[in-house]
Amino acid sequence: MILKFDLIQKFRGIYKHSSPNARLNLIMKLGSSSQITVTLLTPDNWLRLKNIRLRALIENPEAFGPTYDEESKLNEQGWRDRFKKEDYLIGSIENEDVGTMYIEVLKGDHGATCWIGGCWTDPKYRGFGVMKSMFEFIDLHSKEKGWQRQGLGVWVHNQGAIKAYESIGFSVAGEKMASTSRPGSYFQHMVRDSEFN
């Protein structure tokens, strides 16, 4: 299942730490007709999932519980097995995979009907609407897939992610909690109701 979205906010929030020349090159590469393509992966797309997940763990290890060392050891069957309980979305621009997340249907905390995890956007494409497009995809399929109320956990020190989630309709739910996988770290639950409930 694939949906295409017009590239939104493409000139706002272009990777803040890149040089003016790098920003200009990225804008010129994308052009005015670029779109964000959101794909619901199947187990046969396991290699695509592996590649973007490992990129995310290298680029932003602080954002995740699992580590690159742990996940890089998974074989093909290990990656395929992930699809047994989770759906995976990838956002792409110009045929380059630039964002990912998973959705697990469950009865979660704070009334969530599904749990979102593994959210990541390539830093070069933050501010372009990749994550927003993936949540629009979730909204469009919320009833058929059981994704009506999404919950997620975010590290409390990751204020950029918290602000990004709030901008697409998430709100804080409950108190911050101590992490069992990262002693001394805390996470916060957030919830969001689908626009098409």
C-alpha positions in Angstrom: 0.0 0.0 0.0 1.5 3.3 -1.1 0.3 6.9 -0.8 1.9 10.0 -2.2 1.7 13.4 -0.5 2.8 16.8 -1.9 6.1 17.8 -0.2 5.1 20.2 2.6 7.1 22.7 4.5 10.1 21.9 2.2 11.8 25.2 2.6 11.0 25.6 6.3 13.2 23.7 8.8 15.8 22.5 6.3 18.6 20.9 8.3 19.6 23.8 10.5 23.2 22.8 10.8 24.0 22.4 7.1 25.8 25.1 5.2 24.0 27.5 2.9 25.4 25.7 -0.1 24.2 22.3 1.2 20.7 23.7 1.8 20.6 25.2 -1.6 21.7 22.0 -3.2 19.0 20.1 -1.3 16.3 22.5 -2.4 17.4 22.3 -6.0 17.5 18.5 -5.9 14.0 18.3 -4.6 12.5 20.8 -7.1 8.8 21.9 -7.0 7.3 18.6 -8.0 8.7 16.5 -5.3 6.4 14.3 -3.3 6.6 12.3 -0.1 5.7 8.7 -0.7 4.5 6.7 2.3 4.7 2.9 1.9 3.3 0.2 4.2 6.0 -2.4 4.0 5.5 -6.2 3.7 7.8 -8.9 5.0 9.4 -9.1 1.5 10.6 -5.5 2.1 12.7 -6.6 5.1 16.0 -5.4 3.6 14.5 -1.9 3.0 13.4 -1.9 6.7 16.8 -3.1 7.9 18.7 -0.4 5.9 16.7 2.5 7.2 16.6 1.2 10.8 20.3 0.7 10.9 20.9 4.2 9.5 18.6 5.6 12.2 20.5 3.7 14.9 23.8 5.1 13.6 22.6 8.6 13.1 20.6 9.0 16.3 21.4 6.3 18.8 20.2 8.4 21.7 16.6 8.3 20.3 16.2 4.6 20.7 16.2 1.8 23.3 17.8 -0.9 21.1 21.4 -0.4 19.8 23.0 -0.7 16.4 25.1 -3.6 17.7 22.0 -5.5 18.7 20.0 -5.0 15.6 22.8 -5.3 13.1 23.2 -9.0 14.2 19.6 -9.9 13.1 19.4 -12.2 10.1 16.8 -12.1 7.3 14.3 -14.2 9.4 14.8 -12.0 12.4 13.8 -8.9 10.3 10.8 -10.8 8.7 9.6 -11.9 12.1 9.1 -8.2 13.1 6.2 -8.0 10.7 4.2 -10.6 12.7 3.2 -8.1 15.3 4.0 -4.7 13.8 3.3 -2.7 10.7 6.1 -0.6 9.2 5.9 2.6 7.3 8.6 4.3 5.3 8.5 7.8 4.0 10.5 8.5 0.8 11.5 11.5 -1.2 12.8 11.1 -4.8 13.1 7.3 -4.2 15.2 7.8 -1.1 14.0 6.3 2.1 14.1 9.2 4.6 11.7 8.3 7.5 10.3 5.3 9.3 8.1 4.2 12.1 6.2 1.1 13.3 2.7 0.6 14.5 1.6 -2.2 16.8 -2.1 -2.8 17.4 -2.7 -3.3 21.1 -4.7 -2.1 24.1 -2.2 0.4 25.4 -2.0 2.9 28.2 -4.2 6.0 28.1 -6.8 4.3 25.8 -4.4 3.8 22.9 -5.5 1.3 20.3 -2.0 1.1 18.8 1.5 2.0 19.8 3.9 3.9 17.6 7.6 3.3 17.8 10.9 3.6 16.0 10.1 7.1 14.6 12.9 8.6 12.7 13.5 11.1 9.9 16.9 11.6 8.2 18.2 14.9 9.7 18.6 16.3 6.2 14.9 16.0 5.7 13.5 17.2 9.0 11.0 19.9 8.6 9.9 18.7 5.2 6.7 17.0 6.5 7.9 13.4 6.3 6.6 12.4 9.8 3.4 14.4 9.2 2.8 12.5 6.0 3.2 9.1 7.8 0.6 10.2 10.4 -1.7 11.3 7.5 -1.3 7.8 6.2 -2.2 6.4 9.6 -5.3 8.6 9.7 -6.5 7.4 6.3 -6.2 3.8 7.4 -7.1 4.2 11.1 -10.5 2.4 11.1 -9.5 -0.6 8.9 -6.2 -1.2 10.7 -7.3 -0.4 14.3 -5.1 2.7 14.5 -7.7 5.1 15.9 -5.8 6.3 19.0 -2.1 6.3 18.8 0.2 6.2 21.8 4.0 6.5 22.0 6.9 7.0 24.4 9.5 9.7 24.0 12.6 10.5 26.0 12.0 13.6 28.1 15.3 15.1 27.1 14.3 15.0 23.4 12.4 18.3 23.3 12.6 18.5 19.6 10.7 15.3 19.2 8.1 16.3 21.8 7.5 19.6 20.0 7.2 17.7 16.6 4.7 15.3 18.1 2.7 18.1 19.6 2.6 19.8 16.2 0.8 16.8 14.7 -1.8 16.5 17.5 -0.1 14.5 20.3 -0.5 15.5 23.9 1.3 14.5 27.0 -0.4 11.6 28.9 0.5 10.8 32.5 3.7 11.4 34.3 7.3 10.9 33.1 8.6 7.4 33.9 12.0 5.9 34.6 13.4 3.8 31.9 14.3 0.2 32.7 16.6 -0.2 29.7 18.5 3.1 30.3 19.0 3.7 34.0 18.8 7.4 34.8 16.7 8.2 31.8 13.1 9.1 31.7 10.4 8.8 29.0 7.0 10.4 28.6 3.8 8.9 27.1 1.9 10.9 24.5 -1.4 10.2 22.7 -3.2 11.3 19.6 -6.6 10.6 18.1 -6.9 9.9 14.4 -8.6 12.7 12.4 -10.8 10.1 10.7 -12.1 8.2 13.8 
